[in-house]
Amino acid sequence: MRLLEDKRGQVRVIEVFFASMLLLSVLTLIPSQSTVNNANDPNLSSTAQQVLLTLDNNGHLSKLIENGSWTQIRQCVQSTLPPTVWFNLTVFNENNAQMNDIPISSGSSINQESYSFDYLCVSQNPTYASYIIRLQLAVVS
């Protein structure tokens, strides 16, 4: 009979139930902040590789570099990437000196992490020349 009259235990159980419901609702209703690490994104890696392989088809990229056609390179890269992907391309010679005198990018710099991909491009002309192309990509949200 004493157990039926003692309501403190029942109130505590109900109190714990409401507290757990409150915690669960807070966890489900507040959007979680997920951190996107673009530096390790395998999609950006394969995208960068695919873009450079496509541009270097039949020595097209090395010809553009030898002619100094930086705006044409920018247009080619921009046409192969989706509009939500930011890019920056830099061309280095065999001495690691930057060759492009104007920026080859899709806009101003971003504050997000970017993925960097280096590609070795070799010219097909008799005067052998090699270039290192660094393509940086980031997803703009």
N, CA, C and O of each residue as an XYZ file, in Angstrom:
564
protein
N       0.814     -1.176      0.000
C       0.000      0.000      0.000
C       0.869      1.255      0.000
O       0.517      2.282     -0.582
N       2.009      1.140      0.668
C       2.893      2.292      0.746
C       3.453      2.639     -0.639
O       3.635      3.817     -0.946
N       3.734      1.618     -1.491
C       4.253      1.858     -2.821
C       3.260      2.609     -3.694
O       3.661      3.420     -4.529
N       2.001      2.355     -3.516
C       0.981      3.040     -4.305
C       0.829      4.485     -3.878
O       0.457      5.331     -4.690
N       1.108      4.783     -2.625
C       0.956      6.152     -2.126
C       2.185      7.005     -2.417
O       2.077      8.230     -2.456
N       3.367      6.384     -2.625
C       4.612      7.114     -2.861
C       4.706      7.452     -4.350
O       5.038      6.580     -5.155
N       4.425      8.682     -4.726
C       4.384      9.128     -6.128
C       5.713      9.722     -6.591
O       5.828     10.094     -7.759
N       6.722      9.826     -5.721
C       7.992     10.447     -6.112
C       8.699      9.620     -7.185
O       9.271     10.207     -8.103
N       8.688      8.334     -7.117
C       9.350      7.475     -8.106
C       8.701      7.608     -9.467
O       9.386      7.655    -10.489
N       7.374      7.670     -9.480
C       6.665      7.811    -10.753
C       6.944      9.178    -11.387
O       7.074      9.285    -12.607
N       7.031     10.191    -10.579
C       7.308     11.532    -11.087
C       8.718     11.584    -11.675
O       8.934     12.232    -12.699
N       9.670     10.915    -11.045
C      11.041     10.879    -11.553
C      11.111     10.156    -12.911
O      11.835     10.592    -13.806
N      10.377      9.078    -13.062
C      10.356      8.348    -14.331
C       9.763      9.223    -15.428
O      10.285      9.265    -16.542
N       8.704      9.902    -15.125
C       8.077     10.801    -16.103
C       9.019     11.956    -16.422
O       9.118     12.377    -17.575
N       9.704     12.465    -15.416
C      10.663     13.543    -15.599
C      11.813     13.114    -16.530
O      12.211     13.870    -17.416
N      12.333     11.916    -16.327
C      13.404     11.392    -17.182
C      12.890     11.181    -18.607
O      13.608     11.446    -19.571
N      11.661     10.708    -18.741
C      11.072     10.501    -20.066
C      10.986     11.825    -20.824
O      11.380     11.892    -21.989
N      10.481     12.868    -20.188
C      10.358     14.166    -20.857
C      11.734     14.778    -21.161
O      11.910     15.417    -22.198
N      12.688     14.589    -20.276
C      14.038     15.102    -20.526
C      14.667     14.402    -21.725
O      15.310     15.052    -22.549
N      14.496     13.102    -21.833
C      15.060     12.381    -22.978
C      14.346     12.760    -24.274
O      14.984     12.849    -25.323
N      13.046     12.980    -24.217
C      12.302     13.425    -25.404
C      12.780     14.813    -25.839
O      12.900     15.084    -27.033
N      13.051     15.682    -24.877
C      13.543     17.017    -25.188
C      14.919     16.936    -25.857
O      15.165     17.618    -26.852
N      15.799     16.119    -25.325
C      17.126     15.963    -25.916
C      17.056     15.378    -27.324
O      17.746     15.854    -28.226
N      16.245     14.370    -27.514
C      16.115     13.770    -28.839
C      15.536     14.746    -29.857
O      15.981     14.785    -31.004
N      14.542     15.535    -29.440
C      13.949     16.498    -30.374
C      14.938     17.603    -30.724
O      14.955     18.075    -31.861
N      15.753     18.017    -29.773
C      16.767     19.031    -30.061
C      17.789     18.475    -31.049
O      18.183     19.171    -31.985
N      18.215     17.250    -30.855
C      19.207     16.654    -31.746
C      18.674     16.449    -33.158
O      19.434     16.540    -34.122
N      17.385     16.175    -33.294
C      16.836     15.933    -34.630
C      16.385     17.211    -35.320
O      16.404     17.276    -36.549
N      15.984     18.220    -34.574
C      15.478     19.444    -35.188
C      16.579     20.428    -35.561
O      16.432     21.161    -36.539
N      17.657     20.465    -34.825
C      18.752     21.373    -35.143
C      19.599     20.713    -36.225
O      20.052     19.580    -36.062
N      19.812     21.427    -37.329
C      20.616     20.811    -38.407
C      22.050     20.615    -37.956
O      22.661     21.484    -37.335
N      22.556     19.459    -38.286
C      23.941     19.167    -37.912
C      24.873     19.897    -38.850
O      24.575     20.030    -40.037
N      25.981     20.366    -38.351
C      26.971     21.063    -39.152
C      27.998     20.046    -39.611
O      28.880     19.644    -38.852
N      27.871     19.643    -40.842
C      28.823     18.676    -41.377
C      29.959     19.432    -42.036
O      29.730     20.393    -42.771
N      31.157     19.008    -41.780
C      32.324     19.624    -42.388
C      32.665     18.849    -43.642
O      32.836     17.631    -43.616
N      32.760     19.571    -44.724
C      33.110     18.959    -46.004
C      34.595     19.192    -46.234
O      35.055     20.331    -46.300
N      35.318     18.124    -46.353
C      36.752     18.217    -46.589
C      37.005     18.004    -48.066
O      37.110     16.870    -48.535
N      37.105     19.118    -48.806
C      37.311     19.028    -50.249
C      38.696     18.537    -50.608
O      38.930     18.059    -51.718
N      39.608     18.656    -49.666
C      40.979     18.268    -49.987
C      41.097     16.765    -50.215
O      42.003     16.311    -50.914
N      40.189     15.996    -49.631
C      40.269     14.547    -49.793
C      39.098     14.001    -50.592
O      38.811     12.805    -50.540
N      38.430     14.856    -51.319
C      37.251     14.439    -52.057
C      37.675     13.639    -53.288
O      38.334     14.187    -54.171
N      37.316     12.361    -53.367
C      37.734     11.561    -54.518
C      37.085     12.025    -55.816
O      37.639     11.805    -56.893
N      35.912     12.667    -55.731
C      35.269     13.164    -56.946
C      36.071     14.290    -57.569
O      36.202     14.355    -58.791
N      36.617     15.189    -56.734
C      37.436     16.275    -57.267
C      38.732     15.745    -57.857
O      39.234     16.278    -58.847
N      39.266     14.711    -57.259
C      40.494     14.106    -57.776
C      40.267     13.535    -59.169
O      41.040     13.803    -60.089
N      39.223     12.760    -59.321
C      38.953     12.166    -60.627
C      38.523     13.223    -61.639
O      38.822     13.098    -62.827
N      37.823     14.263    -61.182
C      37.424     15.347    -62.082
C      38.639     16.088    -62.607
O      38.733     16.365    -63.803
N      39.578     16.411    -61.711
C      40.795     17.121    -62.132
C      41.591     16.286    -63.129
O      42.063     16.797    -64.145
N      41.731     15.024    -62.835
C      42.478     14.143    -63.725
C      41.791     14.035    -65.084
O      42.453     14.076    -66.121
N      40.489     13.901    -65.079
C      39.738     13.758    -66.329
C      39.815     15.033    -67.173
O      39.945     14.959    -68.394
N      39.737     16.196    -66.531
C      39.814     17.464    -67.257
C      41.161     17.601    -67.957
O      41.222     17.952    -69.135
N      42.237     17.324    -67.229
C      43.565     17.486    -67.821
C      43.848     16.443    -68.893
O      44.493     16.748    -69.896
N      43.376     15.223    -68.697
C      43.557     14.204    -69.741
C      42.779     14.561    -71.002
O      43.260     14.335    -72.113
N      41.593     15.112    -70.838
C      40.786     15.512    -71.988
C      41.451     16.653    -72.745
O      41.496     16.646    -73.975
N      41.970     17.639    -72.004
C      42.618     18.776    -72.656
C      43.929     18.387    -73.333
O      44.323     18.999    -74.326
N      44.596     17.385    -72.806
C      45.890     16.984    -73.359
C      45.745     15.961    -74.481
O      46.739     15.380    -74.917
N      44.549     15.737    -74.943
C      44.305     14.794    -76.027
C      45.029     15.267    -77.289
O      44.838     16.401    -77.728
N      45.849     14.408    -77.864
C      46.605     14.686    -79.092
C      47.530     15.894    -78.951
O      47.791     16.579    -79.940
N      48.026     16.168    -77.752
C      48.981     17.259    -77.552
C      48.381     18.642    -77.608
O      49.107     19.625    -77.755
N      47.067     18.741    -77.494
C      46.391     20.038    -77.586
C      46.838     20.988    -76.471
O      47.062     22.172    -76.719
N      46.966     20.478    -75.258
C      47.327     21.324    -74.122
C      48.746     21.872    -74.264
O      48.985     23.047    -73.986
N      49.677     21.042    -74.687
C      51.059     21.519    -74.846
C      51.156     22.578    -75.935
O      51.957     23.505    -75.818
N      50.357     22.462    -76.991
C      50.349     23.486    -78.048
C      49.823     24.807    -77.515
O      50.358     25.867    -77.840
N      48.778     24.751    -76.697
C      48.241     25.978    -76.109
C      49.255     26.627    -75.177
O      49.373     27.852    -75.144
N      49.981     25.819    -74.424
C      50.998     26.352    -73.510
C      52.133     26.987    -74.294
O      52.578     28.081    -73.949
N      52.615     26.325    -75.344
C      53.713     26.856    -76.148
C      53.338     28.170    -76.830
O      54.193     29.033    -77.027
N      52.056     28.324    -77.192
C      51.592     29.567    -77.821
C      51.234     30.642    -76.798
O      50.972     31.786    -77.168
N      51.221     30.287    -75.528
C      50.848     31.260    -74.489
C      49.373     31.625    -74.528
O      49.004     32.748    -74.182
N      48.536     30.704    -74.942
C      47.087     30.941    -75.066
C      46.403     30.704    -73.723
O      45.633     29.756    -73.571
N      46.685     31.559    -72.761
C      46.168     31.362    -71.390
C      44.660     31.529    -71.327
O      43.991     30.781    -70.613
N      44.111     32.490    -72.055
C      42.653     32.670    -72.021
C      41.942     31.491    -72.687
O      40.853     31.104    -72.262
N      42.542     30.928    -73.711
C      41.934     29.765    -74.355
C      41.986     28.543    -73.435
O      41.053     27.741    -73.412
N      43.074     28.404    -72.680
C      43.154     27.314    -71.701
C      42.069     27.497    -70.647
O      41.402     26.536    -70.261
N      41.891     28.750    -70.176
C      40.858     29.016    -69.169
C      39.477     28.670    -69.711
O      38.668     28.075    -68.999
N      39.198     29.028    -70.947
C      37.904     28.728    -71.546
C      37.692     27.223    -71.691
O      36.589     26.721    -71.477
N      38.751     26.508    -72.056
C      38.640     25.048    -72.205
C      38.357     24.377    -70.864
O      37.489     23.510    -70.767
N      39.093     24.781    -69.839
C      38.874     24.191    -68.505
C      37.489     24.543    -68.004
O      36.784     23.690    -67.463
N      37.094     25.796    -68.181
C      35.788     26.246    -67.696
C      34.649     25.506    -68.401
O      33.610     25.249    -67.794
N      34.838     25.168    -69.661
C      33.768     24.475    -70.386
C      33.651     23.007    -69.977
O      32.600     22.397    -70.174
N      34.701     22.440    -69.419
C      34.639     21.032    -69.026
C      34.191     20.827    -67.584
O      33.863     19.707    -67.195
N      34.172     21.897    -66.784
C      33.778     21.771    -65.371
C      32.366     22.281    -65.152
O      31.913     23.176    -65.866
N      31.660     21.722    -64.169
C      30.346     22.259    -63.834
C      30.488     23.646    -63.219
O      31.548     23.967    -62.681
N      29.453     24.474    -63.282
C      29.559     25.838    -62.755
C      29.736     25.912    -61.233
O      30.105     26.963    -60.710
N      29.481     24.827    -60.529
C      29.637     24.844    -59.073
C      31.053     24.514    -58.623
O      31.322     24.449    -57.423
N      31.962     24.304    -59.574
C      33.342     23.959    -59.227
C      34.251     25.137    -59.576
O      34.307     25.576    -60.724
N      34.956     25.636    -58.571
C      35.950     26.690    -58.759
C      37.259     26.041    -59.183
O      37.586     24.945    -58.728
N      38.014     26.715    -60.056
C      39.304     26.162    -60.460
C      40.358     27.248    -60.550
O      40.054     28.426    -60.739
N      41.589     26.827    -60.410
C      42.761     27.667    -60.625
C      43.822     26.769    -61.250
O      44.162     25.723    -60.697
N      44.342     27.180    -62.403
C      45.336     26.388    -63.111
C      46.620     27.197    -63.219
O      46.597     28.371    -63.589
N      47.737     26.561    -62.893
C      49.048     27.196    -62.993
C      49.964     26.276    -63.793
O      49.975     25.061    -63.596
N      50.732     26.880    -64.700
C      51.643     26.129    -65.548
C      53.073     26.463    -65.129
O      53.452     27.631    -65.048
N      53.862     25.417    -64.864
C      55.262     25.572    -64.496
C      56.123     24.920    -65.563
O      55.725     23.933    -66.182
N      57.320     25.487    -65.775
C      58.259     24.837    -66.689
C      59.082     23.815    -65.917
O      58.817     23.554    -64.744
N      60.086     23.234    -66.580
C      60.864     22.168    -65.932
C      61.712     22.683    -64.770
O      62.207     21.887    -63.971
N      61.886     24.001    -64.665
C      62.631     24.596    -63.551
C      61.715     25.072    -62.426
O      62.161     25.780    -61.524
N      60.457     24.694    -62.470
C      59.430     25.100    -61.495
C      59.179     26.601    -61.488
O      58.777     27.152    -60.464
N      59.406     27.262    -62.596
C      59.083     28.682    -62.732
C      57.702     28.800    -63.372
O      57.401     28.112    -64.348
N      56.875     29.668    -62.821
C      55.517     29.833    -63.337
C      55.580     30.469    -64.722
O      56.275     31.461    -64.936
N      54.846     29.881    -65.645
C      54.866     30.353    -67.027
C      53.717     31.300    -67.347
O      53.907     32.273    -68.077
N      52.527     31.030    -66.811
C      51.396     31.883    -67.151
C      51.506     33.210    -66.400
O      51.639     33.245    -65.177
N      51.446     34.306    -67.174
C      51.566     35.629    -66.589
C      50.223     36.221    -66.171
O      50.181     37.252    -65.500
N      49.137     35.580    -66.561
C      47.803     35.997    -66.113
C      47.162     34.822    -65.379
O      47.481     33.667    -65.662
N      46.257     35.108    -64.434
C      45.608     33.999    -63.716
C      44.692     33.205    -64.647
O      43.968     33.767    -65.469
N      44.745     31.906    -64.494
C      43.852     31.004    -65.233
C      42.919     30.416    -64.186
O      43.198     29.362    -63.615
N      41.813     31.101    -63.940
C      40.900     30.650    -62.890
C      39.477     31.050    -63.243
O      39.236     31.803    -64.186
N      38.552     30.529    -62.467
C      37.138     30.811    -62.704
C      36.634     31.957    -61.845
O      35.426     32.188    -61.784
N      37.505     32.663    -61.196
C      37.084     33.791    -60.377
C      38.084     34.060    -59.282
O      39.218     33.583    -59.311
N      37.636     34.837    -58.315
C      38.530     35.202    -57.225
C      38.778     34.003    -56.323
O      38.095     32.982    -56.409
N      39.760     34.152    -55.469
C      40.110     33.046    -54.576
C      38.969     32.763    -53.612
O      38.138     33.630    -53.338
N      38.943     31.546    -53.107
C      37.883     31.119    -52.207
C      38.464     30.849    -50.833
O      39.674     30.679    -50.678
N      37.599     30.812    -49.849
C      38.035     30.567    -48.484
C      37.877     29.109    -48.084
O      38.178     28.743    -46.948
N      37.412     28.281    -48.995
C      37.212     26.878    -48.680
C      38.468     26.086    -49.023
O      39.362     26.579    -49.711
N      38.518     24.873    -48.540
C      39.636     24.007    -48.881
C      39.519     23.582    -50.332
O      38.426     23.351    -50.849
N      40.663     23.485    -50.969
C      40.665     23.084    -52.371
C      41.516     21.830    -52.536
O      42.348     21.497    -51.693
N      41.280     21.157    -53.642
C      42.047     19.967    -53.978
C      43.033     20.356    -55.069
O      42.656     21.022    -56.033
N      44.274     19.954    -54.931
C      45.312     20.281    -55.895
C      45.772     19.009    -56.600
O      46.035     17.990    -55.960
N      45.864     19.081    -57.919
C      46.269     17.938    -58.736
C      47.373     18.386    -59.680
O      47.195     19.346    -60.429
N      48.517     17.699    -59.654
C      49.633     18.001    -60.543
C      49.646     17.017    -61.708
O      49.418     15.819    -61.539
N      49.917     17.553    -62.886
C      49.892     16.762    -64.107
C      51.135     17.102    -64.924
O      51.474     18.275    -65.076
N      51.808     16.099    -65.443
C      52.982     16.298    -66.275
C      52.559     16.270    -67.741
O      52.021     15.278    -68.233
N      52.812     17.376    -68.417
C      52.458     17.508    -69.835
C      53.751     17.637    -70.630
O      54.625     18.432    -70.282
N      53.868     16.858    -71.692
C      55.078     16.855    -72.517
C      54.687     17.266    -73.930
O      53.703     16.778    -74.485
N      55.476     18.172    -74.499
C      55.176     18.634    -75.858
C      55.561     17.566    -76.871
O      56.432     16.733    -76.619
N      54.906     17.605    -78.006
C      55.158     16.614    -79.046
C      56.053     17.155    -80.154
O      56.290     16.469    -81.148
N      56.548     18.371    -79.995
C      57.425     18.922    -81.030
C      58.848     18.396    -80.850
O      59.164     17.845    -79.796
N      59.708     18.550    -81.849
C      61.072     17.999    -81.766
C      61.909     18.591    -80.629
O      62.798     17.918    -80.106
N      61.637     19.836    -80.241
C      62.358     20.408    -79.096
C      61.597     20.013    -77.834
O      60.626     20.659    -77.441
N      62.052     18.966    -77.232
C      61.384     18.357    -76.079
C      61.201     19.383    -74.959
O      62.169     20.010    -74.530
N      59.977     19.555    -74.489
C      59.684     20.443    -73.357
C      58.652     19.756    -72.474
O      57.719     19.115    -72.957
N      58.841     19.903    -71.198
C      57.870     19.334    -70.258
C      57.336     20.440    -69.371
O      58.044     21.389    -69.031
N      56.068     20.298    -69.002
C      55.384     21.292    -68.186
C      54.680     20.579    -67.034
O      54.170     19.468    -67.177
N      54.672     21.243    -65.916
C      53.899     20.751    -64.769
C      52.680     21.641    -64.654
O      52.791     22.860    -64.527
N      51.530     21.025    -64.700
C      50.275     21.772    -64.621
C      49.631     21.449    -63.295
O      49.375     20.286    -62.983
N      49.369     22.480    -62.514
C      48.708     22.312    -61.221
C      47.288     22.849    -61.341
O      47.068     24.038    -61.575
N      46.343     21.952    -61.176
C      44.923     22.323    -61.238
C      44.341     22.201    -59.841
O      44.350     21.123    -59.246
N      43.841     23.300    -59.327
C      43.197     23.321    -58.029
C      41.690     23.423    -58.239
O      41.207     24.243    -59.020
N      40.963     22.573    -57.526
C      39.502     22.564    -57.630
C      38.885     22.671    -56.239
O      39.460     22.203    -55.256
N      37.729     23.282    -56.169
C      36.959     23.345    -54.939
C      35.485     23.451    -55.293
O      35.124     24.057    -56.302
N      34.654     22.874    -54.482
C      33.213     22.963    -54.686
C      32.722     24.230    -54.026
O      32.918     24.439    -52.828
N      32.078     25.081    -54.821
C      31.543     26.336    -54.308
C      30.112     26.085    -53.875
O      29.278     25.628    -54.657
N      29.844     26.389    -52.617
C      28.470     26.137    -52.124
C      27.692     27.418    -51.988
O      26.527     27.394    -51.589
